[in-house]
Amino acid sequence: MFLLDLLDHLPRLRLSDDHMKTFIWIMKGCGAPDVPSFSALRKKQVELAREVHVETKQHVSPQSNVFYANLPSETFKLDFANPLVRPHIQVYPEVGCPVSEFYHREKWQHVKDDELDLNQLMWADWVNAPHKHFYIKELAELRDGRLIIPLKWLVEREVGESFDGHLVAYNSTTGEFEIQDKAVICVKATKLSANYLDLKARGCSFRFPEWTREMPHPVHKIAKDRPTFTLRLMCWSDDVSGNKTKQFNAHHNIYVENVNLPHQKLQQEYFVRFCSTSQHASSSEQMEAVFNDTGEDRWHSAYDCQLEQEGIIVHVLPADNPQQSEHCSHIGSKGNFSCRHCKAGGTVKEIRDQLYAAGLGIQDTIEEMQTLTGVKDKMAQYWIDIAIHLSNPATKDERLKDSKLTGEDRKRVKNEIKENIQRECHAWLVKQPPDRYSALPEDSRTFLERATYVWHKTTSEWDAKKDEVYAIRLRTSSVDGLLLSPVRSDYILRYKNALVGKHFKILQQVGAFHLHGGICPDLVVDLWKASGELGAMLWYHSISDMEKYLADLEILIANLLDIWAVIDPNRILTKSKLHVLPHLLQDIRRFGPTVLYSTEIFECWNAVFRFCSVLSNHQAPSRDITVTLAGMERFKHQVSGGWWCNADGQYIRAGENVRTFLHSNPALQRRLGWVDPENLVAGTVKLESQAKQAPSTWENAIEFTLPCNLPLPNGQDREVQRLWYHCRYVVSQSKDICKPGSWVFFQENPDSEPVMVAGRILKILASANGRDPIVVIELFDISSEQDVFLNMPVLTRRGSHISLVLPKDILFLFNAQHDCRMTSCSPTGKQYVVQEKTTTTRTETIIAHTTAERFLLNMHAIHNAALICSTLPRYLTKPIPYLQDRHERHCELAAVLRKTGPIKRAQTVAKAAETRARNKQAKLTKSSNPNPAQPTAASSLGGLWSLYQ
């Protein structure tokens, strides 16, 4: 039963009912015992889903569209009951550490007084007093006898779990306890000794000012001695085709993630949670189901496998999730106010004004309001259209039939009738049902790739010869240290106007190295450099110094926009992908690194949805797909060793054989999207396959690449008969896979005065069974001056210096490219083309590198970008402004744009008018000859016969 259930719930290996019936038939034919029938399997799966409480529910949107959803509250409960997930959940914001997670950001740390209840409400000493719960806004006593009111809980890097609060003292004049000092103090949480209930149990009586009289905290009463936790979720929506063919079968999908988990976990498919899908209900309509399931006043019981007790959790929508303009109630990028960051839009007030104005029954009035404010809410628009038809001003009122009613009196009556209709219409709207249109998500933005503009600007001016030259150069790029697949340069240049994200990620990191030799203007080269430097910095996973990072980022953003302004100043005004860049400074400070909001994992997960859609019944796709994915959640939870409450009210989990199946099967882990980083241990090596290990003595192993008498590290003995084996890779301290030929930074003299040195791995050797591994590295010096063409550090070989390094001293991997511009490398090399994993006799041209050992440290590389910048001297990484006097130059460009802008707009208008006239003439010509002569069968046959003459 378990194995069949496993086969039926592999996300990327979906099986149809016929497949499952065939497997059951084969298993029975092979004599396997206790093989269930197909109907028995389905019955058991339904029973398990009901018991684990992962059930699909029907929802009806405000626009009467029906869809099915798996609510976040049900799936997030599983996180607390899952022993693989619960240890990674961080419920308190962390301060004093590099910013790399959602809970490191300013939004969690600096909250307003009226938003304190949105953070974690409770703290407890789970080791010494697990049942004594302390809440915010609730009086507590410190071990030294002082009274304090905690305001928020957090984790200090040096202190540990602590809280901010106000000290309280008794005022004998007023007879009330008052705050001693307005200043907030930070206290270690373990210094708390008694909570409010303890103080009341002693018989203490307290009187407080109005703002603190609600004690204990309302949630303290709801919890009933159970621990409480606040979780935050991030929603993501997209329109996805349910087909694998070119025919688009639109589905609006909602996915969610638990952002209390580390970003490293959230980049795994295991942690993506499917919520809902519909061909009819928009993402905004489906978001209402999420909204109704979440919020500060919606608590859900959940089993905490770490505390081994039941608690309650709440979900808070943080309102910074990457949604589109529709969710922001925004008119879109073509509106007058195309950016909600510069011109606030989407407020409830503006939407209500539009709803009220709809009572006049005039469409033009609504469109004018939407144009002026930039606000157009899709949910509200549905009711606006209905209200316009309901409030038809053409309807005659009896008073208007009076012929004596003229002049100002008639005008006054007309206005009164309109106002009455408007009020009645609005009164009807708010009952459909009330408050529906006020539940609107707030603003959200994600960083959009701008490399498309740079690529189009570059290649649009190339001819076939330059395409060929660039393809040859790009083909020879080194991708080691970039975590990229081999570069398919021929494909990139052949389909240069139809590339996708993975191609732009390649061009972003290696494209600038091949623009030398006059292949494009210097200004375009500057554009590539600015784009590459900015792209690498925006992909920082961790920000250790926020102020320095934002100062550097501001310069890099200004450089990119300044170069675009010099090329085409109108571009930065009309292209939203460029316009949003300056807003990143404020967003990163508040929300954390941009990579936290990368949607790549959701895009990948669309494939799982598509597999389920293809095998759905196509009669009720929303229900069928959602039920299938709920079954996957149930299976993942059970095979991971998660707990659930059975029909008898007891918390149970699967048997030991089921629980250990996932841990002992890497193949199942991979197919469920689970990646265990603990499998890679820093400082270890992996031996080559037995056929490639080539065991040999020390002299033969090194092939005379270094002096044979060079001392081995840690005083290892170079035994004469000792055999050394070649290794496939070594794992660095940053968990990178470093192979022979990889560029690395390592520590030299780690035991005395450690120095970081750059080098290239020649060999990785080890004794039998991988003991006593040694990494042979050739050393390179980093020049004190940057390359004048690409502004990157220069690597030159340090003579014949070679070092023997222990694997534990390898720090991290980086990418370097041969400096073909300075060393005059030419396209004279040839290599055989590989097709179908077979080397053919066909050849292709490549760059033949000269013997000059001069390389450029790739500062456009995304992988380990932060580590590279922290390792290199500041003078090699500090950004330099492109324009020294930006204001003066901008004024010059603006003056030019004020002249050329109207001319271009006039040309566009004239061209559009010419096109309309041409289309109109073609339509008139077609209408004047409604029955053009049709070819007859005889003429068609005659034409065919003429082909044989």
N, C-alpha and C positions, 0 to 999 in steps of 0.2 A: 504493500500500500504506500509506504513512504517513498520508495523509488519512483513509482508512478506519479505520485504527487509532485515529486521533484521535477520530473520530466515535463510536467504540465505547467510549471511555473518558472521556467528559465526565461528571463526578460528578452534576450535577443535570439532565442531558439524556440519560437512559438510553434506549437503543434496544433493541428486541427483535430476535430473529434475523430475523423477517420484515421489519422495517425495514431491516436491513443488507442482506438479499437484494434488497430493492426498490432501495436506493441503487446496489448493484452493477449491477443490471439497467438502471437509468437511465443510469449512467455508460457502460456498454457501448453502450447505444442512442444516446448522444451522440457515440460515436466516440472516447472517451478511450482513449489507448494504455496498454498494460500493466495493465489492470484485472484483479486476481486473482479467482478464484472464491471463494465463501464458505468452502468447505472449506480452500482454500489459505490464506485469511486466518486462520482458526482454528488451522491447523497452525503457521503462522509465529508467532502469538501465544504458543502453548504453548512453542515453541522459544526465544523471547526470554525468557519468564518463567523457564525452566530455566537459561538462560545468565546472567541477571542475579541468579539465586539468590533470587528472591522466590517461594517455593513454599509451598503449603498442605499442612499435615501433619495426620494424624488423631491424636486423643488419646482415651484412655479414662480417665474420672474414677474416683476411689476407689469411687464408687457405681455403677460399670459403665455410666455414660452416655457415649455416643459423640458427639464434636463435632470440628470442624476449626478450626484456628487458623493465623494468620500470626504467627510468633514475633517478639517485639520485637528480638531480636538481628539478624534478617535485615533488618528495615526500618531500624533505627538505623545499620547499616553504610552504608546509602545516604546518610545525612547526611554522613558523612566523605568520601564519594566525590562529593558534589554541590557544584559550585562556587558555587551560589546559597545554600547552607546552611552549608557549612564555615566561612566567615569569621565567622559569627555565633556559633559554639559557644564558650562560655567554660568552660574546664575548671578554673580556679582560683577559689576564693572571693575576693570583693573586700571590702576593709575601708576605713573612712575616707571613705565616700561615702554619699549618700542611699540609703535602703533602698527599692528598687523592683523587684528581681529575686529569683528563688529563691536565687541564689548570693550575695546580700547578707545573708542572714539569719543569725541566731545559730546555727542548727542546723549550718550548714556551717562556721562560723568557730570555734566553741567545741566541740571534740570531746574525749571522754575518751581516756585513754591506750590503752584496749583497743579504741577505734574509729578509730584513726589510719589503718588500712588501708582504711577505707571512703571516704576522700578520695583526691584525686589523688596517685599514688605517685611520679611521675617528673617531673623538669624537665630541660630542655636549652636551651642557647643556640642557637636554630635559625639564627642568622645567622652566628656565628663558629665554633661547634663543634657542629654538629647531631648528630653520632654519639657524643658524650660525654654519657651519661645519668646523672643523679644521682637516687638513690632515698632515700626516707625511711628512718629506722632503719639507715642505712648510713653508715659513716665517709667523710668527705670532707675535702679540704684547701682552705683559703682562700688567696688570693693573698699574704697576709702570712705564710704558713707555719703558722698555727694550724690545729688539727684540730677538727672540729665534726661533730655528728650531726644532720642535718635531721629535723624532726618533722612539719612540714606546710608545704605551699606555698600562697602567697596573693599577692594583688595589692594593694599599698598605693597609695592614691590619689596621694600625693606622691612615692613611691619607685619604684613600678613592681613588677615581679615580684620577690618576696622570699620568705623562709622563716623559720620559727621553729625554733630548735634549741638544743642544749646544747654548750658548749665542752668539749673533752676534753683531758686532760693525763696524762702518764705518772707513775705512783706507784712510785718505786724500792723502797719497802718491800714492797709486795705483788707487784711485777712486772707490774702490770696497768695498762691505760689506764682512767681513771675520769673521771666528770663533774666538772668544776672547780666549778661552781656550779649549785645546783638551779634557779636562775632561768633562764627561757627568754629568749633574746635574739633580736631580729629583724635579719636580715642581708639585704642586697640580693643577689639570686641571681647576678648577674653577677660577684660577688666570689669565686665558687667557681672553683678552678683544676684540681683533680684529684679523680676519684671513687675509690671503693674499689678497683676493678680496676686503676686507674693506680698506686695505692699498692702493691698486691700485685705489680704488674709490676716495680716498683723493687726488690723483694726485701725489703720491710718486713714485719715480723712483729708481730702484735698479739694481745694477750690482754685479754679484757674480762670484766666480771662476767657472771653467768648470763643476765641479761635481754637482753644485746646480743650474744650469741655467734653468733646465726644471721646471718652475713654471708657473701656478699652477700644482699640481700633475695630471698626465694624467687621473687618475680615477675621479678626481674632474670634469673634462670636460665631461666624460662619464655619470656621475651620474645626471647631469643637476638638481642640487639642491635637489636631493633625497638622503636620508641617505644610506650609504654603510656598509655592514657587511661581515665579513669573517668567514666562517664555515669550520670546519675540520671534515672529515669523516674517519671511520675505516671500511675497507672492510674485509670480511671473506669468505673463499671459502671451499667447502668440496665436496667430492663425496658421494652422498646419494642415497640409494635405493628408488625407487619410489613405491616399492611393500611393502605390510605388511607381505607377505609370506617369506619363506627362499630363494626363488629365487631372486638373486640380479639383480636389474634393475637400472643400474648406471645412475645417473644424476649429472652433475657438476653444483653446485649452487653458487651464489654470494649473500651475504647479506651485508647490510651496517648499520652503526649507526652514529648518530650525536654526536660526542664526546664533543661538547660544552654544553651538558647536564650533570647533575651530575650522578655519577656512580650508585647511588641508583635508578635513573630512568632507566638507561640503562640495569639494571638487570631485567626489566619487559618486557614481550613479546610485550606489546603495542608499544614499541619504536624500535623494530627490523624491519628493512625495507628490503623487498625482492627486489632484483634487476633483476636477470635473472637466467635461467636454460637451460641446453641443454644436450642431450644425445650424441652429436657429437662434439661440440666446447668445448675445454678445458677451464679451469678457466682462464688461461692466455689470451686466445682469447677473452673471455667475459670481462676481465678486460680492454681491449682496449676501449670498449664502455664506461666504467666508466671513463677512462682516457680522452677520447675525450669530455666528458661532464663536466670535472672538470679542475681546473688549475687557476693560478693567472690571466690569461687574458680572462677568460670565466665568464661573469656576467649575472645574470638572475634577472628579475623583480619579486618582491614578495610583498604581502601586509602584513604590520606589524600591527597586531591587537592591540598591546600595544601602538604604536605611532599613530594609526589610519591614516596611510598614506602609500603610496607605497614606497618601497626602492629597492635596488639591492643587491644581495648576490653573493658570489663566493665560490666555494668549492675547498679546497686545500687538495690533497692527502698527508698525513704526512709521508708516507713511513716507518711507524713502525707498520703496521697492521700485524696480525698474519697469514702469508701465509706460504706455504710450499716451499721446495727447488726449485720447478719448477718456482715459481715467483721470486726467487732470482737468477735465472740463474745458479743454483748450481748443481753439478753432483750427489749429494746425500751423505748420511752418509757412503756409502761404498767406496767413492773415496779416493784418496791419501790425499786431503785436505778436510777432512770431516766436518770441522768447518770453516764457513766463518768469524767468529769473530777473530780467531787466524791467518788465512791466507785469506786475502781479496780475494774475487772472484766475478764474475758476472759483471765485468766492461764492459762498452760499447766497450772499446778498444779491449779487449780480444775476444769479440764476433765478432767484425769486422775483427780481424785477422783471425779468423776461417772461416768467410765468404769469405775472400780474398783467403785463402789457398784452399778453396773448388774448386777454378778455376783450380787447378792442376789435379783434377779428381782422386785423390788418397785417399781412405778412411782411410788408415793407418795413414796418416799424420794428419788428423783431430782427430782421436782417440788418437793419441799421444799428441796433443796439449791439448785436454780435460783432459787427465790423468795428465799432468804436472801442469796445472793451476787449476784444480778442477771446471772449468766453462763449463756448458753444458746447453744452453738455448733452451727450447723446441720450441719456435717460430722460432729461427734462424735455428734449426736443420732441420725444414721442408724445408727451402730454401737451406740449405747445401746439403741435399740429392738430390735435383733437380739439383743443380750446378754440382755435381759430375758426374751425368749422361750426362749433357750437354757438359761438357769439357772432352770428351773421348780422352786421349792422343794417342790411337791406330789409330786415323784417319790419313790417309796418306796425307802429304802435297806434292804438285807437285815438290818442290825443292829436296825432299828426293829421288825422282826417278832418279836423276842424278847420274850415276855410278862414275863420276869423283869426286864427293863430298865425301871426306874421311877424317879420322883423326880428328884433332882439328876443321877444318872447318865444318865438319858434326855435331860435338858436339855443336858448336856455333849456327848453324842453328836450331838444335833441341831445345836448350834453348830459342832461340828467338821465336820459334813457341809456346812453352809452355807459355812464358810470354804474348804473344799476346792473346792466348786463355784465360788465367787467367784474363787479363784486360777486355776483351770483356764479359766474364762471370760475372765479378764483376759489370761492367757497366749495365748489364741487371738486376742484382739483385737489385740494388738500385732504379730501376724504378718499383718495384713490390709491392706497390708504394714507392717512396722515404721516408726515415725517419721512416718507420714503425718499423724497428728492433731496433731503438734507443730509443723507448718509453718503457723503461723497469722499472718495479718496483724495489725498492732497498731492502735492507736486512730487515728481520724480524725474530723474535724468540719468542717462548712462553715457559714458564716453563713446562716441561714434568714430569709427576708423576714418582717418583723413588721408591715408596713403593712396586712396583711389584718385584723389585730385592730383597728387604729385605724379602718379604713374601716367595718368591721362595727359597731363601737361607735357611730360617728357616724350612719350611715344607718339603723340599725335603729330609731332614734327619730324619723325624719323621716316626714312625710306627703307626699302627692303635690305639694302646693304648694311645700314646701321642696325637693323633688327638682327641680321646674321652675326655681326660683330659682337653685339651685346649678348646674344644667345651663347656664343662660344665662350665668352668670358664668364658668364653666369654659370655655365656648366662646370667650370673648374673650381667653383666656390667650395670652401671647406665648411661643412656643417657640424663638425665635431664640437661639442660644447654649446650647441644651439637647441638641442632636442628637436631637430627637424628631420623630416625624411629627405632623401636625396633630391636635389633640385632638378626638376624636369623643365629645363630652359626652353627646349623646342616647343613644348606645349604652352608655356607662359607667353612666348612671343607670337605663336600662331593664333592663340585665342586671347590676345591682350585686352580685348574689350569685353571679355566675359569671364573674368577671374573671380574667385571667391576668397573668403577670409584666409585660408591657409596659404594661398599664393601671396597675398599682401603681407602676411607675416614673414614670409621668406624675403620678399623684396625690401621690407622695412629694415631687415637686419644685415643683408649682404649686398643690396642693390647699389649702394653708393660707391662701393669699391671698384666698380667697373665703368665709371663714367669719365675716365680720363681720356686723353688723346683727342679732344675736340669733338667727342660724340654728342655733346649737348652744350649749350651756353653756360658760362660760369654762374650766372644767376640761378639756373636750374640746379646746378651742383650744390650751391648754397642752400637751396630749398630741400634737397635730399638730406644734407647734413643736419639741418635744423629739425626736419621731421624724424630722422633716426635718433638724434639725441633726446628729443622730447618723448618719443615712443618708449625708449628704454627707461626713462625716469618715471613715466606714468605706470609702468608695470612693476614698480617696486612692491614687493610683498610685505616689507617691513620698513617703517620709518622711525629711525632712532632719534633724530633731531628734527622735530616738526618745523621749527622756524627756519632753519637752514634749508631744509627741503623745499619749503614753499617759496623762499627767496630765490633759489636756483630755478624752480619750476616757473616762476613768474618771468624770469629772463628768457627761458627757453620758449615759453608760449609767445612772448613778445617778439622773439626772433622769427618764429615761424610766421606770425601774422604780418610782421614788417616786410618780410621777403615777398609774401603774397601781395601785400599792398603795392610794392614796387612793380611786381609783374602785372597785377590787375587789381586796383583798389576796390573795384566793385565786387570782387569775389568774397571778401571778408564781410560784406554787408548782406549778400544774398544767400550765401551758403551757411546753413545752420550748423554743419559739422565744424566749421571754423569759428562761428560766432560763440558757441558754448564753451570754447576752451578757456577764456578768462574766468568763467564762473567756477572752474574746477578748483581754484584756490580756496574759495569759501566752502565748497562741498567737501573737499578732502579734509579740511580742518574739522568739519562737523561730523562727517560720516566715515572717514578713514580712507585708506588707499583705494584707488579706482579698481584695482584688480579684484577687490571684494565683491564688486557688482558685475563681474564678467558673466555674460549669459551663455558662455560656451558650453557649460555642462548641461544646461537646459536644451540647447540646440541639439546636443548629442542624444539627449534622452528622447527627443522627438522620434528617433528611430524605434524605440520600444513601443511608443504609442502607435506608430504606423503599423508595426507587426500585429498589434492587437486589432487595429481597425480593419486590416485586410482579412483577418479571420473572424470578424464579427458577423452577426446574422444579417446586417444591413437593413433590418426592419426597425429596430430600436437601437441604433448604434451608441447613443449616449449611455444607455443602461448597460448594454452588453460589454462595452469597453471598460466602463467604470467597475462593473462587477469583476471582470477579469483582473484588473489591476488591484482591486481590493484583495483578491485571492493571492496575488503576489506579495502584498504587504503581510498578509497573514502567514504565508509560508516563510518569508524572510525572518519574521519574528520568532516563529517556532524553531526553525533550524539554527537560529542564533542563540538559543537557550533562553528566550524571553519568557516571562511569567504572564499568566492570565487567570481571570477568575472564572471558575467553572460554575455549573448550575447549582452546586451546593454552597456557593459563596466562599469556597476555598481557593487560594492562589496556588496554581500548579504550573509545571512546565514539562516539556517533552523529556523523554527518557534519555539516559546517558549516551546511548548509541547514536541517537539523533543529534544531540548537542555536540558531540565530538566529531560528527561527520563533516561539518563545515570547517572546523579547525584543522582537520587532518587532510583536507582535500583542496589544494590550491586551485584546481580546475573549477570547483564549485564557487570558490571565493571570486575568481575572475569573472565567472558568468553572472554572479549576482552584483558585480560592480564594487566589490569590497577589496581594498588594497591595504595590506598590513605593512606599514613602513618598518616595523620591527624586524622584518625579514632581512633587511639590509643593515648590517652591523658595520659601523665606521671602523676602518683600519683592517678589514679582512680582505682576502683575495679569493678569486675563483680560478681554479686550474683549468687549462685548456682541455679539450676532449683528449682521450687517451692517444689518438692518432697524431695529435699536434703537440703533445707535451715535450717531445724531443729531449729526453733525459740525457744529460752530459755533464762533464766536469766543469769546474768554474771557468777555466781558460776557454773551453769550447763554447760554453753558454754565452759568454760575453762577446765572443768572436773578435777579440782584440779591440773592442771599441773603447777600452779604458785601460790604464795601467793595471797589470795583474796584481801588483803589490798594494793597491789602494785598500786601506783598512776597511773592514766591514763594520757597520754600525753596531753599537752595543757589545763590542768585543767578540762578535761571532767568529767561530773558528773556520778557516778555509781548509777543510780536510781534503786530502789528496783524492781519496776514494769517494768522497761525498758527491752525490748526483743532484743536479739542479733541474727543475722542471719549469717550463714556460706557463705563465698564467694568462687568463683571458682578460681580467680586469681587477682593479683594486677599488675599494669603496672609500671615498674621501670623508672628511669630517662633516661635510654638508650633505652626505648620502648621495653623492654623484658617482656614476659609473665611469671610471677613468681607465681607458684602454691604451695600449702602446700607440704612440702618435698623438695622444691628447695633451693639451696645454693645461698646466696646473700651477697654482700657487702652493708652496709648501714652506714649512719651517726649517730653517737651517740652524744648527746648534740649539736645539730645543731645550737642553738641560742647563745651559749657561746663559747666554744672551740670545734669545731667539730672534731671528731675522726672517722676514717674509721674502721669498725669492720666487721668481717666475722661471719656468722651465718646461721642457717637452719630454714626455716619457718615452724612453727608448725600449726598455724591456721591463717585465715584471717576472721575477724569478722566485722560486720557493723550493724548499726541500720536499721530501716525500710527504704526501697527505697534506700539503699546503703549509708545513711548518717553517718557521723562520723566514718569512717572505721579505724580499728586498726589491725596491723600485729603483731602477737605473734611469737617471734623469740628466739630460744635457741642459746646462744653465744658459740663461739669456739675461742680458742687462736691459733695463728700461731707461731709455734716454730721458734726459732732463727737459727736453724740448719736444713739443708736439709736432707731428707731421704737418707741413704747411698746407697740404691739399685737403686732408680730411680732419684735421685737428684731433688726431688720435695719438696715444703713446706709441713709440717706436721700440720694437724688440730686436736686439742684435745679439748674435751668439758670442758668448764669452770665451773666445779662443777654442781650445779643445777641452775646456773644463767640464767635467762630468761628476755627478754626485750620486752616492748611494744613500737612499732615504728609506726609513721605515714607513710602512703604510699608515701608521697612526699620525704621521707628520704631514700627510697630504691634506691640504685645507679645502680647496674647492677647484672646480673645473672652469675654464674660460675658453673663449674662441679667439683665434688669431687668423688673419688672412695675409698671404704673401703680398708684399708691396710691389706689385707688378709695374706700377707707374715709374718708380725710381729705379728698379732693376731691369727695366726694358724687356719684360717677358713678351714673347711674340706668339701668335697662333700658328705654330708650326708643328705642334704635336699631333699624334694620331692615336686613337684607341678604338678597339673593336666594339661594335654595338652588340649588346646583349638583348636577345628576344626570347620570350618564353623560357627564361632561365638557361638559355643556350647561347654561347658566344658564337656569333656569326662571322662571316668574312667581310661584312660591311664595316666601314670605318667612319668615324666622325672626328672633326677637328677639335682640338683642345689647346689650351694655353700651355706652352712648354716653359716651365719655370726655370730661371737661371740658377746657378749655384750660389748666388749671393744670399746669405742668411739674414735677410731683413724682412721683418714681419710687422704688422700693425695690430695692436691689441684692440679688438672690436668693441668700441664703446656704444654701438647700436644694438648689441646683443641684449635680449630680454632676460635670459637665464642668468641668475647670479649678478644682476646689474648692481644691486645695492652692495653686495660683498666686494665687487670690483672697485666701486667708488670709495668704500671705506678703507680699502687696502692701499690704493694709490695715493701719492702725495696730493694735497689740495690743489697745488698749482697746475696739476695735469687734469683735474676734473672740474675746476671752477668754470662755469659758463661765462662767456664774454658777450656783451650786448652787440647785436648786429649794427644797430644805428646808435650813434653816440648822442645825437640831439633828436630824439624821437618826435617831440612836439613840433619842431620847425619842419621836419620832413613830412610829417602827417599833414600839416597845413598846406604844404606844396601839393601833395597828392590829392587832398580834398579839393583844392582850387581847380586842378585838372579834371577831377571827376565831375565837378559842377558844370563844366563845359561839355565834356564828352558824354555824360549821362543822358541829358535830354536828346542829344543827337542819336544815340543808340536806341533810346525808347521810341523816338519818332520813326526810325528805320524799322523797328519791330512792328509798330502799328501799321506802317505802310505795307510791309510784307504780309501781315495778317489780312489787311483789306484786299490786297491783290489775290491772296489765296481764296478768300471768300468770293470774290468776283469770278475767279476762274471756276470754282465749284458751282456757282450759280449758273454760269454759262453752260457748263457741262450738263447740268440738270435740265436747262431749257432745251438743249439740243436733244437730249434723250427723250423728253416729253413730246417733242415735235415729230419724232419717229418711233412711236410706241411698239411697232411690230417689224423689227429689222428682219431682213431676209435670213431664213434658217437654212442651213445646208440640208439638202435632200439626201435620201439613202443612195440614190443613183450617183449624185455628185461625190458622196463619200466613197462609194465603191470605185468610182472612176479615179479618185485620187490615190486610192490604195493600189489600183491596177497600174497606175503610172510609175509606181516605185519599181515594178518588175520589168519595165520597158528598157 
